[in-house]
């Protein structure tokens, strides 16, 4: 009964939610896109930023997973989409892009322990003495599976033509998703993927890095989805030494991932994907990778 009420509520939001429509000014009229806000009636309802080609579709699907903030105040001010320009780039290539806003963000970012109030934020890894990187990744990966099932049931997407893109913790969730080998997912792309970076706000201060590498290897044992991992030299969350160890553990265990380390960008390369200025840098790599998966 509770689940049915949540679905009904989410469906109502979908009807009431304002739709933002902004046609692209791309030179090719076929690349015209529109942006929307959807309420997704998933088992755990949530909002999503959606950008897609103009028309009825169906289209190939691209899911974009955002990073996390461990601070409730930070989550309350979290942007609707961290990588709008990147999402629009995928839409101009013909994808229906869905970027879900995780639970526990925006108005739902409630965390007042003294009054026993907690928001539904389900992506914590626990204490660094014994972090659970594995389940934190799979928790968000489950949302991706819900989205795929929902969009397929609505006949909005081309069957078995799904890609997943993730940044930071969203990239980590994408790596976790690859370990499940969903048959609909043909490729996964990550930017600065990982968990437990910048503990206490200190650059290159990671939470149990050996455990993170170990868990990456665990995901690699069953992962067979083609992946492209992109990292930046001046990433202060997951620096080159750590990201290379993660990649080595993943591929040694059997995972299929191409690793690319790009030159420094800005003050902190961790937020590389969020800048429109980086599109000319990463888009040729991503376009080549996606073309190879056809």
SEVEX-34639 format. One record per atom (N, C-alpha, C): residue in one letter; x, y, z. Coordinates in steps of 0.001 Angstrom, whole numbers, padded with zeros to 6 digits, always signed. Last residue first. Example, Ala and Ser with C-alpha at 12.3 -4.5 7.8 and 13.67 -1.06 7.14 Angstrom:
2
s+012850-002250+007080
s+013670-001060+007140
s+012900+000030+007870
a+013190-005690+007800
a+012300-004500+007800
a+013200-003300+007800
This chain:
294
x+029434+000001-031119
x+028286-000247-032015
x+028407-001609-032676
x+031635+000639-029697
x+030706-000312-029077
x+029520-000627-029976
x+033036+002580-031015
x+033621+001232-030999
x+032664+000192-030430
x+031581+004818-030436
x+031528+004297-031803
x+032067+002870-031872
x+032381+005214-027796
x+031007+004814-028078
x+030883+004239-029490
x+035091+005956-028181
x+034761+004786-027372
x+033345+004296-027709
x+034789+008303-029695
x+035514+007163-030247
x+035135+005879-029506
x+033428+009899-027833
x+032807+009578-029117
x+033474+008355-029747
x+035328+010075-025773
x+034054+009416-025517
x+033387+009010-026831
x+037393+011469-027059
x+037655+010167-026441
x+036360+009383-026260
x+036095+013849-027851
x+036650+012942-028874
x+036934+011542-028319
x+035273+014911-025249
x+034288+014404-026206
x+034897+013541-027315
x+037295+015977-023641
x+036866+014597-023421
x+035953+014049-024516
x+037858+018516-024849
x+038931+017636-024394
x+038464+016189-024312
x+035555+019909-025432
x+036465+019599-026544
x+037592+018643-026161
x+034552+020036-022694
x+033907+019190-023700
x+034819+018908-024900
x+035594+021806-020902
x+036285+020523-021058
x+035695+019653-022157
x+034009+024010-020665
x+035291+024184-021351
x+036009+022865-021596
x+031885+023352-019060
x+031684+023283-020512
x+032987+023409-021288
x+032553+021346-016223
x+032880+022573-016957
x+032613+022406-018454
x+032137+018910-015008
x+031143+019950-014802
x+031396+021223-015590
x+034294+017259-015380
x+033124+017029-016230
x+032090+018136-016098
x+036142+018206-013327
x+036398+018358-014760
x+035124+018282-015600
x+036445+018001-010666
x+035193+018563-011158
x+035244+018862-012664
x+038983+017084-010223
x+037870+016215-009849
x+036563+016688-010451
x+040997+018894-010694
x+040471+018147-011832
x+039303+017246-011503
x+041147+021953-009381
x+040926+020574-008954
x+040256+019814-010093
x+041653+024271-010705
x+042241+024094-009381
x+042125+022669-008871
x+042055+023292-014165
x+041593+024166-013104
x+042322+023923-011797
x+043461+020208-014860
x+042443+021168-015278
x+041988+021966-014063
x+046242+018245-016072
x+045552+019023-015028
x+044540+019991-015628
x+045545+015723-018653
x+046357+016766-017988
x+045557+017533-016946
x+044102+012430-018000
x+044209+013675-018750
x+045001+014723-017967
x+044242+009096-018409
x+044634+010129-017457
x+044912+011401-018243
x+042137+006432-019034
x+042714+007644-019608
x+042998+008651-018498
x+041627+003010-019538
x+041994+004050-018579
x+042637+005219-019304
x+039048+000809-020252
x+040120+001621-020831
x+040382+002793-019892
x+038093-002284-018960
x+038080-000834-018785
x+039301-000208-019433
x+036646-005051-017990
x+037038-004462-019274
x+036956-002938-019150
x+037769-007358-015408
x+036965-006262-015914
x+037534-005670-017187
x+039491-009253-014316
x+038691-009626-015477
x+037830-008535-016057
x+041289-008551-012424
x+040230-009458-011994
x+039328-009883-013147
x+042808-006730-013751
x+043457-007986-013382
x+042421-009028-012969
x+041012-004605-013880
x+041306-005360-015094
x+041989-006695-014792
x+040963-003804-011131
x+039734-004101-011877
x+040032-004989-013085
x+043611-003290-010467
x+042868-004308-009730
x+041640-004762-010504
x+044164-001211-012270
x+044932-002456-012334
x+044203-003594-011621
x+042373+000750-011366
x+042240+000188-012709
x+042980-001142-012837
x+043397+001245-008809
x+042024+000770-008976
x+041846+000103-010328
x+045931+002220-009459
x+045808+000993-008670
x+044409+000392-008819
x+045162+004560-010766
x+045858+003521-011520
x+045802+002187-010781
x+044042+005984-008646
x+043177+005572-009757
x+043837+004498-010614
x+046332+006397-007013
x+045207+005590-006545
x+044347+005107-007708
x+047979+007975-008671
x+048492+006738-008080
x+047353+005819-007650
x+046286+010217-009392
x+046743+009221-010372
x+047223+007909-009758
x+043706+010726-006827
x+044883+011069-007608
x+045341+009934-008504
x+040832+011601-005997
x+041365+010314-006439
x+042519+010585-007410
x+040769+014258-005046
x+039978+013214-004408
x+040567+011833-004719
x+042157+015978-006600
x+042574+015883-005197
x+041740+014884-004401
x+043412+015750-009762
x+042240+015368-008974
x+042688+015180-007523
x+045328+016383-011661
x+045256+017170-010422
x+043941+016944-009677
x+044936+014554-013803
x+046172+014509-013010
x+046052+015264-011685
x+041844+012868-014026
x+042620+014076-014283
x+043802+014112-013321
x+040296+010071-015732
x+040775+010753-014531
x+041636+011936-014954
x+037953+007911-017058
x+038683+009147-017282
x+039020+009785-015931
x+037345+004781-018360
x+037584+005504-017113
x+038443+006722-017407
x+035005+003025-020084
x+036038+004039-020276
x+036146+004817-018977
x+034078-000425-020601
x+034087+000813-019838
x+035224+001720-020276
x+031918-003110-021435
x+033016-002223-021855
x+032933-000880-021140
x+031074-005435-018918
x+030598-004316-019737
x+031791-003469-020164
x+031753-007344-017116
x+032148-007592-018507
x+031634-006508-019453
x+032445-008102-013754
x+032120-007067-014743
x+032633-007442-016124
x+033326-009873-011861
x+032119-010243-012605
x+031769-009253-013712
x+035707-008767-010963
x+035614-010218-011141
x+034397-010641-011949
x+035410-006045-010507
x+036005-006488-011763
x+035859-007972-012020
x+034483-005920-007902
x+033556-005601-008994
x+034093-006125-010329
x+036896-006593-006658
x+035718-007442-006477
x+034697-007187-007586
x+038512-004424-007347
x+038819-005741-007870
x+037648-006699-007745
x+037246-002512-005772
x+037266-002348-007230
x+037563-003682-007897
x+037896-003481-003272
x+036504-003553-003712
x+036392-003363-005217
x+040656-002898-003233
x+040177-004276-003083
x+038751-004442-003603
x+040599-000117-003393
x+041221-000901-004469
x+040730-002338-004423
x+039362+000407-000936
x+038740+000851-002177
x+039291+000060-003355
x+041240-000608+000826
x+039916-001227+000784
x+039187-000841-000501
x+043282+001212+000390
x+043511-000205+000087
x+042184-000959-000024
x+042133+003635+001330
x+042387+003430-000104
x+042637+001973-000476
x+040534+004717+003655
x+040851+003312+003407
x+041114+003014+001934
x+039916+007778+002389
x+039368+006844+003361
x+039680+005414+002917
x+042590+010012+001622
x+041546+009063+001255
x+041166+008128+002398
x+043589+012947+000819
x+043458+012225+002086
x+042284+011260+001947
x+043860+014766-001225
x+044579+013494-001313
x+044615+012744+000018
x+043031+017541+000838
x+043387+017000-000484
x+044188+015706-000367
x+040587+017363+003379
x+042013+017465+003071
x+042329+016837+001721
x+038043+017073+004401
x+038304+018180+003491
x+039749+018345+003081
x+037840+014719+005751
x+037998+015946+006546
x+038364+017149+005676
x+038994+013104+002845
x+038487+012958+004204
x+038831+014211+005014
x+039129+012924-000088
x+039242+014178+000687
x+038588+014069+002066
x+037008+010107-000897
x+038046+011081-001189
x+037995+012294-000277
x+035195+007947-000867
x+036060+008195+000275
x+037191+009165+000021
x+035188+006501-004150
x+034522+006866-002903
x+035566+007133-001834
x+035127+007033-007756
x+035681+006560-006495
x+034799+006924-005333
x+035989+008526-010906
x+035196+007595-010106
x+035907+007186-008821
x+036457+010535-012861
x+036916+010699-011478
x+036180+009781-010519
x+033938+009428-014876
x+034838+010568-014683
x+035170+010651-013195
x+033087+006645-016951
x+033208+007279-015642
x+034216+008417-015680
x+030791+004904-018901
x+031861+005909-018917
x+031905+006561-017539
x+029785+001885-020396
x+029790+002721-019199
x+031007+003634-019257
x+027594+000109-022649
x+028853+000799-022357
x+028681+001671-021118
x+025202-001268-022788
x+026243-001629-023753
x+027583-000965-023467
x+022680-002623-020926
x+023767-001639-020883
x+024909-002081-021780
x+020888-004700-020916
x+020528-003507-021688
x+021686-002530-021823
x+021876-006644-019188
x+021936-006897-020633
x+021620-005671-021483
x+024057-005721-016595
x+022684-005622-017114
x+022701-005786-018630
x+026338-006642-014877
x+026197-006909-016311
x+024750-006845-016805
x+027122-006170-012345
x+025854-006887-012498
x+025576-007245-013956
x+029328-004625-012572
x+029529-005961-012007
x+028279-006819-012120
x+028367-002184-013392
x+028990-003048-014398
x+029183-004466-013886
x+027566-001032-010994
x+026554-001510-011934
x+027153-002479-012942
x+030070-000264-010004
x+029302-001298-009306
x+028243-001893-010232
x+030601+001748-011830
x+031492+000591-011786
x+030774-000574-011097
x+028546+003456-011071
x+028548+002917-012435
x+029471+001709-012539
x+029307+004163-008532
x+028068+003405-008698
x+028003+002768-010083
x+031564+005653-009289
x+031733+004438-008492
x+030489+003547-008595
x+030290+007765-010534
x+031143+006886-011321
x+031386+005575-010600
x+029087+008865-008326
x+028235+008360-009397
x+029004+007455-010346
x+031298+009708-006965
x+030533+008601-006390
x+029562+008018-007403
x+032535+010851-010013
x+032876+010682-008601
x+032121+009494-008019
x+030003+010446-012435
x+031107+011260-011935
x+031296+011016-010447
x+028979+008304-015145
x+028978+008689-013745
x+030203+009491-013364
x+026764+006956-017494
x+027877+007882-017282
x+027832+008310-015816
x+025706+004292-019469
x+025672+004908-018149
x+026938+005734-017980
x+023553+003483-022209
x+024883+003757-021667
x+024710+004426-020310
x+021577+001190-023979
x+021714+002042-022808
x+023190+002245-022501
x+019908-000529-025673
x+020800+000517-026170
x+020938+001578-025084
x+017867-002392-025229
x+019267-002821-025178
x+020236-001817-025795
x+015380-000655-027107
x+015774-001785-026252
x+017268-002097-026367
x+015166+002805-026954
x+015499+001686-027829
x+015957+000520-026950
x+012525+004224-024913
x+013925+003984-025279
x+014059+002799-026224
x+009934+004387-024168
x+010588+005632-024549
x+011996+005421-025094
x+008184+002513-023069
x+008534+002449-024500
x+009128+003758-025017
x+007759+002228-020441
x+007083+003355-021073
x+007345+003429-022572
x+009490+000143-019956
x+008057-000111-019835
x+007235+000996-020492
x+011915+001524-020241
x+011573+000458-021186
x+010071+000178-021158
x+011833+003220-018054
x+011858+003804-019389
x+011515+002771-020457
x+011835+001280-015957
x+010728+002219-016120
x+010685+002778-017540
x+014280-000068-016319
x+013013-000807-016380
x+011842+000129-016634
x+016077+002092-015974
x+016062+001319-017221
x+014729+000591-017376
x+015490+002810-013328
x+015262+003761-014422
x+015180+003025-015756
x+016288+000525-011923
x+014886+000964-011877
x+014566+001885-013051
x+019020+000599-012489
x+018217-000535-012975
x+016735-000181-012960
x+019737+002945-011130
x+019910+002853-012577
x+019054+001731-013165
x+019248+002122-008513
x+018434+003192-009091
x+018539+003168-010608
x+021304+000282-008183
x+019918-000197-008213
x+018979+000851-008799
x+023504+001907-007968
x+023350+001107-009187
x+021924+000587-009309
x+023212+002754-005361
x+022919+003706-006436
x+022762+002975-007767
x+023899+000348-004095
x+022651+001033-003750
x+022250+002009-004847
x+026440-000337-004992
x+025305-001095-005512
x+023967-000432-005202
x+028010+001470-003487
x+027971+001524-004944
x+026752+000839-005514
x+027511+000593-000908
x+027203+001985-001257
x+027133+002158-002770
x+028500-001998-000949
x+027051-001807-000928
x+026647-000376-001259
x+031366-001377-001176
x+030655-002306-002051
x+029157-001997-002102
x+032325+000164+000878
x+032287+000740-000466
x+031401-000089-001392
x+032115+000432+003897
x+031408-000493+003015
x+031260+000167+001643
x+035004+000765+006020
x+033999+001301+005105
x+033366+000219+004237
x+036294+000765+008731
x+035748-000405+008044
x+034648+000031+007077
x+037367+003179+009338
x+038010+002010+009921
x+037513+000718+009278
x+035700+005067+008307
x+036880+004714+007520
x+037639+003530+008104
x+032223+004209+008642
x+033482+004707+009193
x+034673+004223+008365
x+030060+004483+005728
x+030376+004128+007098
x+031719+004694+007528
x+029207+005330+003322
x+030098+004170+003323
x+030463+003724+004732
x+025949+006328+002218
x+027081+006453+003119
x+027921+005175+003093
x+023652+006449+000677
x+024922+006206+000002
x+026127+006412+000902
x+021019+007184+001223
x+021424+005783+001375
x+022769+005475+000739
x+018975+009319+002816
x+020259+009319+002110
x+020897+007947+002307
x+016360+010420+003651
x+016593+009105+003046
x+017856+009077+002187
x+017088+012282+006707
x+016652+012167+005325
x+017012+010805+004748
x+015948+012168+010026
x+016996+011815+009074
x+016394+011722+007670
x+015390+013121+013285
x+014977+013322+011893
x+016163+013050+010964
x+015704+013274+016033
x+015458+011965+015410
x+014923+012094+013988
x+016585+015602+017006
x+015133+015466+016908
x+014740+014176+016195
x+019284+015324+016841
x+018721+015632+018154
x+017197+015560+018177
x+019777+014923+014061
x+019788+013794+014993
x+019120+014084+016335
x+018709+015906+011346
x+018695+016582+012645
x+018640+015503+013721
x+018696+016180+008233
x+019528+015391+009131
x+019658+016158+010449
x+017396+016256+005027
x+017111+016495+006446
x+018008+015597+007287
x+017018+016853+002150
x+018302+016721+002858
x+018133+017084+004331
x+014830+017339+000633
x+014832+016088+001396
x+016119+015885+002189
x+015308+019587-000835
x+014426+019729+000326
x+014407+018482+001200
x+018439+018317-001879
x+017455+019388-001954
x+016630+019461-000676
x+018637+014763-001163
x+019165+016011-001713
x+018052+017049-001797
x+017682+012300-000548
x+018443+012998+000485
x+019068+014284+000003
x+018195+010542-003597
x+017413+010797-002398
x+018296+011458-001341
x+019587+012194-006531
x+019558+011185-005483
x+018691+011556-004301
x+018176+012824-009486
x+018630+013545-008301
x+018487+012590-007127
x+019220+011373-012605
x+018395+011368-011389
x+019025+012175-010267
x+019237+012207-015698
x+020174+012440-014594
x+019366+012506-013307
x+018899+010889-018802
x+018217+010976-017519
x+019275+011101-016430
x+018697+011575-022185
x+019567+011596-021017
x+018732+011785-019752
x+018432+010032-025081
x+017548+010551-024061
x+018330+010443-022757
x+020837+010751-027652
x+020429+010044-026438
x+019333+010790-025682
x+021885+012081-029849
x+020696+011264-030032
x+020194+010544-028809
x+023841+013865-029491
x+024226+012638-030192
x+023064+011661-030308
x+022602+015662-027917
x+022815+016044-029307
x+023327+014882-030146
x+022793+014326-025479
x+021483+014455-026121
x+021625+014819-027588
x+025511+014664-024909
x+025004+013315-025187
x+023650+013378-025886
x+025494+017442-024496
x+026343+016864-025545
x+025850+015459-025911
x+023861+017698-022287
x+023369+018200-023575
x+024194+017657-024734
x+025580+016692-020360
x+024334+015983-020655
x+023776+016417-022006
x+027530+018699-020360
x+027893+017342-020770
x+026645+016547-021140
x+026008+020791-019351
x+026556+020891-020706
x+026979+019525-021231
x+025330+019826-016747
x+024304+020124-017737
x+024868+020137-019162
x+026283+018498-014358
x+026993+018454-015635
x+026018+018675-016789
x+024738+018475-012142
x+026122+018944-011997
x+026803+019138-013346
x+021480+019508-011578
x+022358+018708-012429
x+023756+019312-012364
x+020596+020808-009304
x+019727+019838-009959
x+020514+018934-010889
x+023107+021087-006719
x+022462+021510-007968
x+021607+020404-008566
x+022532+021162-003209
x+023088+020435-004344
x+022373+020846-005624
x+021809+022157-000821
x+022082+023138-001868
x+022644+022478-003133
x+021569+019887+000705
x+020377+020731+000564
x+020556+021777-000525
x+024137+018894+000767
x+023146+018206-000071
x+021904+019065-000284
x+025296+020649+002606
x+025766+020638+001231
x+024762+019974+000305
x+023904+019830+004868
x+023739+021197+004386
x+024181+021298+002930
x+024822+017169+005136
x+023413+017444+004848
x+023177+018855+004327
x+027729+015983+003617
x+027223+017009+004527
x+025765+017324+004194
x+028654+014405+001683
x+028370+013749+002955
x+027790+014711+003978
x+027530+014433-001563
x+028050+015275-000497
x+027681+014584+000799
x+028364+012729-004634
x+027661+012868-003364
x+028306+013953-002517
x+027724+012931-008231
x+028509+012619-007049
x+027696+012798-005776
x+025295+011461-010549
x+026071+012544-009946
x+026861+012055-008735
x+024955+009612-013500
x+024953+009553-012043
x+025845+010646-011456
x+022958+009448-016241
x+024122+010158-015710
x+024005+010236-014190
x+022049+007295-018839
x+021824+007660-017438
x+023097+008308-016922
x+020763+007347-021992
x+021991+007620-021242
x+021602+008052-019834
x+019175+005358-024461
x+019134+005973-023142
x+020533+006178-022586
x+017968+005938-027781
x+018879+005256-026855
x+018930+006053-025552
x+014433+006622-028154
x+015833+006999-028271
x+016697+006042-027449
x+011316+006242-030055
x+012206+006034-028912
x+013663+006402-029223
x+010622+009833-030210
x+011502+008684-029958
x+010898+007406-030533
x+009289+012190-030604
x+008651+011179-029772
x+009552+009989-029459
x+011169+015321-030341
x+010470+014247-031028
x+009982+013193-030050
x+014403+016491-029710
x+013010+016842-029946
x+012357+015720-030745
x+016507+014578-027516
x+016201+015140-028830
x+014720+015487-028922
x+016737+015658-024046
x+016542+014668-025099
x+016354+015340-026450
x+017218+015595-020601
x+017443+016348-021835
x+017457+015329-022969
x+016130+015796-017308
x+016064+015039-018555
x+016339+015989-019712
x+016664+015374-013931
x+016877+016285-015056
x+016916+015418-016300
x+014330+013970-011688
x+015443+013800-012606
x+015468+014949-013601
x+013214+012938-008417
x+013210+013824-009567
x+014418+013529-010449
x+011857+009782-007263
x+012829+010868-007257
x+012676+011717-008503
x+010654+007019-005321
x+010442+008110-006275
x+011496+009200-006146
x+011542+003952-005233
x+011906+005094-004395
x+011803+006324-005299
x+010374+002652-007401
x+010093+002160-006042
x+010492+003168-004970
x+009552+005613-009400
x+010329+004415-009120
x+009910+003845-007761
x+008397+007726-011098
x+007648+006899-010143
x+008335+005552-009916
x+010154+010691-011372
x+010186+009285-011763
x+009460+008437-010717
x+009443+013703-012654
x+009337+012956-011409
x+009212+011490-011798
x+011592+015753-014692
x+010644+014659-014528
x+010599+014215-013071
x+012158+018568-016498
x+012272+018012-015157
x+011193+016955-015022
x+013941+019044-019614
x+012734+018856-018826
x+013104+018433-017403
x+015019+020359-022711
x+015311+020035-021321
x+014022+019992-020521
x+015600+019304-026057
x+014788+019999-025076
x+015109+019464-023690
x+017370+019904-029181
x+017098+019164-027950
x+016183+019966-027049
x+018397+019411-032502
x+017609+020194-031560
x+017242+019330-030352
x+019753+018127-034489
x+020353+018068-033161
x+019588+018910-032147
x+018554+018660-036838
x+018305+017327-036287
x+018867+017191-034882
x+019599+021092-037568
x+018270+021062-036950
x+017956+019719-036314
x+022846+021934-036897
x+022054+020878-037512
x+020690+020822-036833
x+023733+023928-035176
x+023649+024213-036605
x+022782+023191-037328
x+021878+024435-032138
x+022870+023702-032918
x+022652+023971-034403
x+020429+025581-030189
x+020745+026416-031343
x+021807+025748-032199
x+017777+023647-028734
x+019188+023925-028965
x+019356+024820-030184
x+014944+024757-026898
x+015523+024171-028094
x+016979+024571-028255
x+013945+024157-023863
x+014853+025117-024484
x+015486+024481-025710
x+011616+023824-021420
x+011887+023449-022803
x+012743+024526-023447
x+010767+022502-018469
x+011652+023513-019027
x+012039+023088-020428
x+007746+022045-016856
x+008649+021527-017862
x+009453+022668-018469
x+006750+021645-013512
x+006975+022535-014652
x+008007+021943-015582
x+004698+019004-012360
x+006032+019613-012432
x+006177+020485-013670
x+002302+017710-012452
x+002323+019081-011957
x+003630+019804-012201
x+002816+015165-013387
x+001822+015964-014087
x+001912+017444-013713
x+004702+014313-011578
x+005062+014324-012989
x+004105+015194-013780
x+003295+014346-009214
x+004372+015325-009409
x+004724+015442-010878
x+001728+012104-009726
x+001103+013423-009616
x+002119+014531-009808
x+003638+010133-009638
x+002946+010360-010898
x+002264+011728-010900
x+004324+010275-006958
x+005322+010621-007959
x+004668+010907-009300
x+001906+009403-005816
x+002416+010737-005529
x+003413+011181-006582
x+001823+006779-006793
x+000770+007727-007161
x+001225+009159-006954
x+004073+005719-005548
x+004011+005758-007016
x+002975+006776-007478
x+003300+005969-002899
x+004473+006695-003372
x+004462+006804-004889
x+001124+004231-002860
x+000914+005655-002598
x+002083+006484-003097
x+002420+001819-003335
x+001462+002303-004314
x+001200+003788-004128
x+003951+001576-001001
x+004643+001723-002287
x+003717+002287-003335
x+001903+001259+000861
x+002795+002417+000945
x+003481+002662-000386
x+000828-001200+000000
x+000000+000000+000000
x+000865+001254+000000
